[in-house]
Amino acid sequence: MRLQLKQMRFIPAISLALAVSLAVSFVDAQPQPARRIESPSPKAPQIPIQQFKLPVKNVLAGVSSNDFYCPGSILAVELDRSSPLARGFTSNVPAIWFENGPAFEVSDPSQATAVATYPVTGNPLLSGWLLGGSKLNGKAALVDVKLGRGHVVLYGFRPQYRGQSMATYPLIWSAIGQ
C-alpha cells in the first residue's frame, strides 16, 4: 500500500517524537541492582540534545542520588496552554509520572519552548517520594524545540507509563499531530 504525500510528511515527526519518548523509557526501564542508583540516567536525554545540538540542558545530569532521587512519583507541573502540545490536556490538576528522568533548562527561548514546567517555588510532589525537589523548581518537564521545518519534543517524564497516566496521553497525541 502506498502512502500519499500528505501522510508521509507526518512520519518523521511521529518517528522522532516516539523515538525520544521510547528511548528515555527503554534506557531507564532496564533492571537495576538492589541499591540506590545514580539518578537520572544521563544517557537517554542527552542523545537528542547532542545529536541535534538543541538549546536545552538536562540540569539533573550528573546530580548524585544523595542530592536528588525520585524513584517513581506524581509531580505537579504548570502547562503553557498556548502551546499546541498542551491543547488536548484537560486534567484539572496538571501532573506527570516522574521516574528517574531529566529536567530541562532552555538556553534559547526563540528556538525552544518549555511546555510543562515544575512550580517555581515549593515542593512539586503530589504523591510518592522525592528527595531534593527544589532542584526541579522552575525547570521544564516537556520542551518543544524548533528544528528545521519540524520539531523535537523532549519528555522529561513518561507520558505513557503503564496506562496509569492517561491524563498525559494527549501530550503524546498532540506531538504526533503537530
N, C-alpha and C positions, 0 to 999 in steps of 0.2 A: 504494500500500500504506500503510495507516495504522499508526502506531506505537502500541503500547499505552502506557498511562500509566506503567507500571513502567519501560519502556525510555526514555521521554522524560526522566526525572529524571537520567540519566547524560549526556545530550547536552551541557549546559552545562559539566560537569566535563571531558568529553573535549575539547570545543572549546577551553576555556581552557588545559588542560594542553598540548595540541598547539600552540596558537597561540603560547604563551610560548616553547616549545622551538623551534618553527619560526621565530619572529621573530628569536630570537638567531642561529639558523643562517643565515637568509637575509641578515640585515644584515651579519653577519660574513663571509659567503661571497662578497661582491662582489669582483670583481677588484681587486687592489691594484697601485699602481705599483711599479716595481722599486727600492724604497728602504724603509728601516725606517719603519714607521708608528707612530703613537701607539697604544698597546695598553692595554687593550682598547677596543673600540668602546663609547663611553658611552651610545649611544642605545638599543639594544635592551633591556638590563636595566632601564633607567630607566622605560620606558613602563609596565609593570605596577606598578612600585613607586610611581610618581607617580599614575597613574590610580586606583589603589585605595587610596592612602595607606597603604601597607604599612609595618610597623615593621621595615624592613630597609634596609640601606645597602650600596651597591656600593663597597667600600673601594679598588678599583682605578680608579675613575672619576677621570680627570684625572692619573693617575700617568704620568710620562714613560716612553717606551720605553728610555731610558737607565737607568732605575731598576728597571723590571720588563718582561720580554719573554719570552713563551712562544709561539713560532710553531706549535707542534704537538707535544705530548709526552704521555707517560703519567705520571700523577701518583698518588701514594698518597693514599688517603682512609681515614678511620675512619667506620664506619657505626653509627648508633643502631639496633640490631637490634630495639628495642622499637617502632619506628615501623612503621605499616602499609605505608609506601612501600618499606621495606627487606626486607619479608618474603620476596620471591622472589629476592633477591640471594644467590647460593650460591657465588660465587667465593671461593677460599681467601685470595687477596690482593686486597682491595678496591682497585681502581684505576680511573681515569677518563681519557678522552682530553680534554685541555685545549688549546684553541687560541684565544688572544686573547680569553678570556672574562672574566666578572666573578667576584669573590669577595665573599661577603656577610658582613655583621655584623648580628646580630639585636639590636634595641634593646628589644623587649618579649617575653621568653620565654613569657609567658602567652598570646600570640597566635601566635607563630611558633616553629617547631622546626627546629633545624639537624639534618637527617637524615644528611648526609655532611659531614664536616669534614676539613680538612687537618691533618696532625700538628701538635701544639702546638709542638714543637721539631724542629730538624733540617731536612734538605732533603727535600721531598716527591717529588723527581724519581726516577722508576724507569727511564725510558728517554726519550731525546731531549735537548732543550736548554731550559734555564731560567735566566734572569738575574733575580736578586732574589727567589728563592724564599722568603726569610724573610717577605716581605710576605703570604704565604699562611698562615703559621703560626697555627693555631687558628681560621682563618676558615672559613665554611661554603661548601660546593660545591653543596649541594642543600638547599633550605629549603621547608618546608610551612607555609603561613600560613593560619590560620582566617579566613574572610571570610563573614559572614552565616551561612547554613546550609551553606556549601561551603568549599572550599579553593582557594588559589592555590599552585601548585607552581613554584618558581623553580629552574631548572637553570643552574648556572654552568659547565657543560661540555656537550658534545654526546653525549648518550646513544645517538644513532642514527648516529654518524659512519661513513659508507661501509661499514657492516657489519663494521667492524674491532673494534667494541666490543660484541660480542654479550653479554658479561657484564653490561653495563649496561642491556640491553633490559628486564629485569624492573623497573627503576626507572620505565620508561615505563608498562608494563602495570599496575603497582600503582597509579600515579597515575590511570590511566583507570578502574580498577575500584574506586577508593576511594569 
